Amino acid sequence: MPPAPALHTGALIGVAQFFAAQLGDPTLLDAMHGPQESNPIAARQVRSDRPGS
């Protein structure tokens, strides 16, 4: 069984995805992502999308 924090994280992501997909409200999912400027994963994806990266 996964540790409790992993279970809670998965549950929160699931709820946020449900709200976005089924209810058309991406507010929770957007809050989890945070601003693009301070999100290291988003920044890495932007860099990898650039030609020559």
VOLO-594759 format. One line per 4 residues: their letters; for each residue x, y, z of N, C-alpha, C. Coordinates in pm, 1 decimal. Layout:
A	X/Y/Z/X/Y/Z/X/Y/Z ~ ...
//
This chain:
MPPA	85.6/-119.1/0.0/0.0/0.0/0.0/89.5/124.4/0.0 ~ 58.7/223.3/-86.5/138.8/346.1/-89.8/127.0/424.2/40.2 ~ 227.8/502.8/71.8/220.5/586.0/193.4/104.2/686.0/184.9 ~ 57.4/727.6/299.5/-58.5/817.1/307.7/-44.2/944.0/223.0
PALH	71.1/1013.9/225.1/80.1/1135.4/141.9/58.3/1106.9/-7.3 ~ 108.3/993.6/-54.9/89.1/959.4/-196.4/-58.9/933.5/-225.6 ~ -127.9/868.2/-133.4/-271.2/844.3/-151.2/-348.9/975.6/-154.0 ~ -314.8/1066.0/-62.3/-384.3/1194.8/-56.7/-357.6/1276.0/-182.2
TGAL	-233.5/1274.7/-227.2/-198.2/1349.5/-347.8/-276.0/1296.8/-467.7 ~ -278.7/1165.7/-482.0/-353.0/1105.6/-592.6/-500.8/1138.6/-586.6 ~ -556.6/1137.8/-466.9/-698.8/1169.9/-450.6/-726.2/1315.6/-486.9 ~ -639.8/1405.2/-442.6/-658.7/1547.4/-474.4/-649.2/1572.5/-624.2
IGVA	-553.4/1508.2/-688.6/-539.1/1523.1/-833.3/-662.8/1467.7/-903.4 ~ -711.9/1354.8/-856.4/-831.9/1296.4/-915.2/-952.5/1387.2/-903.4 ~ -970.6/1447.9/-788.3/-1082.7/1540.8/-768.2/-1067.1/1661.2/-860.3 ~ -947.2/1715.5/-868.1/-922.6/1832.2/-954.2/-948.3/1797.8/-1100.9
QFFA	-904.9/1679.3/-1143.5/-928.4/1636.7/-1281.5/-1077.6/1616.8/-1308.6 ~ -1149.4/1563.4/-1211.4/-1294.0/1546.2/-1225.7/-1362.2/1681.5/-1243.6 ~ -1327.6/1776.8/-1159.3/-1387.9/1909.3/-1169.6/-1360.0/1970.0/-1306.6 ~ -1236.9/1953.3/-1355.8/-1200.8/2011.4/-1485.1/-1273.9/1941.2/-1599.4
AQLG	-1270.9/1809.1/-1601.3/-1325.9/1734.2/-1714.7/-1478.2/1724.7/-1712.5 ~ -1534.2/1695.7/-1597.2/-1677.6/1668.5/-1590.5/-1761.8/1792.4/-1561.4 ~ -1704.9/1885.7/-1487.2/-1782.4/2003.1/-1447.5/-1738.8/2129.9/-1520.8 ~ -1631.0/2118.1/-1599.9/-1584.0/2232.8/-1676.5/-1521.6/2342.1/-1592.4
DPTL	-1472.1/2306.6/-1474.1/-1412.1/2406.3/-1384.8/-1268.2/2366.0/-1352.2 ~ -1170.3/2421.7/-1423.8/-1031.2/2383.9/-1402.5/-961.7/2458.4/-1287.9 ~ -1037.0/2529.5/-1205.6/-978.2/2611.7/-1100.0/-885.2/2532.9/-1009.0 ~ -929.2/2416.2/-961.6/-846.3/2336.9/-869.9/-719.6/2287.6/-939.7
LDAM	-733.6/2239.3/-1061.3/-619.3/2189.0/-1136.2/-520.3/2302.3/-1163.7 ~ -571.4/2418.8/-1199.3/-485.3/2534.5/-1222.7/-410.4/2573.9/-1096.4 ~ -477.7/2566.6/-982.9/-413.4/2601.3/-855.5/-301.1/2503.4/-822.6 ~ -318.8/2378.1/-859.9/-214.1/2278.8/-833.6/-92.0/2302.1/-922.0
HGPQ	-113.7/2349.1/-1043.6/-2.3/2376.2/-1133.6/74.6/2499.3/-1090.7 ~ 5.1/2597.8/-1040.8/68.1/2723.2/-1004.0/105.8/2802.5/-1127.9 ~ 167.5/2917.6/-1107.7/207.2/3000.0/-1221.8/314.6/2930.4/-1305.8 ~ 304.7/2943.8/-1435.8/399.5/2878.1/-1526.3/543.2/2921.8/-1496.4
ESNP	561.8/3047.4/-1459.2/696.2/3099.7/-1435.3/767.0/3028.9/-1319.7 ~ 691.9/2983.8/-1220.5/753.9/2922.3/-1103.2/736.3/2770.1/-1100.6 ~ 682.3/2712.9/-1208.0/661.5/2568.5/-1214.2/779.1/2506.2/-1288.8 ~ 868.4/2435.5/-1218.1/988.6/2382.8/-1283.3/957.9/2280.8/-1392.3
IAAR	849.8/2206.9/-1379.7/814.7/2108.0/-1482.2/768.1/2179.4/-1608.3 ~ 684.7/2280.4/-1592.6/637.7/2356.4/-1708.2/754.0/2425.2/-1777.9 ~ 845.5/2480.4/-1700.7/962.0/2547.4/-1758.9/1046.8/2448.8/-1838.6 ~ 1064.5/2328.9/-1787.0/1141.6/2226.4/-1857.6/1071.9/2187.0/-1987.2
QVRS	939.1/2176.5/-1984.8/864.2/2140.6/-2105.8/876.3/2249.3/-2211.3 ~ 872.2/2375.1/-2170.1/885.6/2486.2/-2264.4/1022.6/2481.0/-2328.7 ~ 1127.4/2457.7/-2249.3/1263.6/2450.9/-2304.0/1276.3/2334.8/-2402.0 ~ 1215.7/2220.8/-2371.2/1229.8/2105.4/-2458.5/1148.5/2119.2/-2586.6
DRPG	1049.2/2209.6/-2587.4/969.4/2232.2/-2707.8/1038.7/2325.1/-2806.5 ~ 1140.6/2396.7/-2760.9/1211.1/2490.3/-2849.1/1302.3/2415.1/-2945.3 ~ 1310.7/2461.9/-3066.6/1403.1/2398.1/-3161.6/1547.1/2408.6/-3112.1 ~ 1621.1/2302.1/-3129.8/1761.1/2300.2/-3088.4/1783.0/2270.9/-2941.8
S	1676.9/2234.5/-2871.1/1691.5/2204.3/-2728.0/1718.5/2057.5/-2706.9
//
